Amino acid sequence: MWLAESKAGIKSEDVAPQLIAFKVSPTTLLEMHGMAEETISPDDSEAIFKAALQPKWLWLLPGAGHGEGIKASPEAYADRIVAFFDEHL
């Protein structure tokens, strides 16, 4: 972490996702996280979700790894994304 911080010139606590989620509220948040993710824990997404104010949605996708939501549940993924955009854009 120290190396990444020194290379980027930032401190990790300054860009903690749960702090950012709180700061951008009440911007609508749709958070999706694959339960088979091996790099970032679903607990991290739940912490971000908890920190954000409404309106917010969290979708934990069973069997999906990082960025694999569309492969795990193609129809549900498309339906949820389109419904979110229809409602909030």
Secondary structure, 3 states (H helix, E strand, C coil): CHHHHHHHCCCHHHHCHHHHHHHHCCCCEEEEEECCCCCCCHHHHHHHHHHCCCCEEEEEECCCCCCCHHHHCHHHHHHHHHHHHHHHC
